[in-house]
């Protein structure tokens, strides 16, 4: 069975929540990265911090079958990541 997905309104509500602390900044960075890149959750949580420390326009992601691919990273995701790293 395919997993359920969020509709546009649900994603918008998640991304528009107030960011009040470091954990909220981290969560925003994760949501923005998932939404803008199309990564699987397992790929996101296995990304090393070094993958995003510099100003990446794309990430090298190791996916299923240990295969690497280049994934573009949108500006909102980059901004959220750097807000979290700067906190």
N, C-alpha and C positions, 0 to 999 in steps of 0.2 A: 504494500500500500504506500502511496506517495504521502510525504508529510504535508500538513496543512501550512498554508502561507498566510502572511499578514496582507491585508489589503492596503491601499494607498493611505487611507485615513488613519489606520492603525499605526503605520510606519511614521506618518507625520506627527501623530500624538507622542510617540516615543521620542522622536528626535527633537521635539519642541519643549520637552520637560526642562525645568530649571536645573541648572548645574550648581549644587551647593557645597560639594566637598570633593576630595580627591577621588573617592570611589565613584562618585557621579561623573566626574571628568573621565575616568577610565571607561566607565560603561558607555558614555557618549562616544568616545573614541572607537570602542568596539562596534557599536551599532552603526556608526557612520562608515567604518571600514567594511563591515559586512554588506551594508546597503549599496555602497558605491563600487565595490569590487566584485561582488558575487562569490566571495570565498565561502567554503564550507566552514561551519563552526570549528570542526576539528583542525582545519588548516589555520584558522585564525589563532586558536589557542596554542598551536605549536610553533607559531612564528617567533623567532628570536628577537629580542629587543633591538639588536643590531640592524635588523631589516628596516626599522623605521627611525633610527636615531638621526640620520642625515635627512635631507629634504627629498624624500623619494617621490618620484612621479610614477613609479611602478615598483611592485614588489616581486621578488623571485620566491615563488611558493612551491613547496614540495607537497604534492597531492597523492592521490591513490596510486598504488603501484610504484611509489617512490619516484615519480616523474616530476621534473621541475617545469614550471611555466611562468611566464612573465604576465603579471596582472596590473593593469593601470589603476592608479589610486587617485580619486577625485579630490578637488580642493577642499570641500567641507571635511572630508576624512582626514586630510593632512592637517588642517587647522585644529581639528579636535585632538589629534594625536599630539601635536606640539603644545596645546593648552594643557593636556594631561602631563606631558613630560616636564613642562615648565612649572608645574604646581609644587 
